[in-house]
């Protein structure tokens, strides 16, 4: 390959590398948020089960207002939210693994083109 073609390939690989790093950073941030929300849900469920009876009523925040709900209904809502966050976490973990592999392969390709890292 001529020098100009190699340069174009390296520039394209560098762009891919930067894009993958940015996406991986966003995925890591989203995973952290999903994990935090899952911990909050689990803690809330544990505390409600310890403190309240299923027939008791609790206040759920809704923007600037609060809604009274039965504990049983509220726990059901929390279960639904927990399932959604677990699904999100699963898909983000798959995406994270894909991006990490992409980064490794791109770096490996660049190293093969340029030569060993020094």
Buried (B, 14 or more C-beta within 10 A) or exposed (E): EEEEEEEEBBEEBEEBBEEBBEBBEEBEEBBEBBEEBBEBBEEBBEEBEEEBEEEEEBEBEEEEEEEEBBBEEBBEEBEEBBEEBEEBBEEBEEBBEBBEEBBEEBBEBBEEEEEEEE
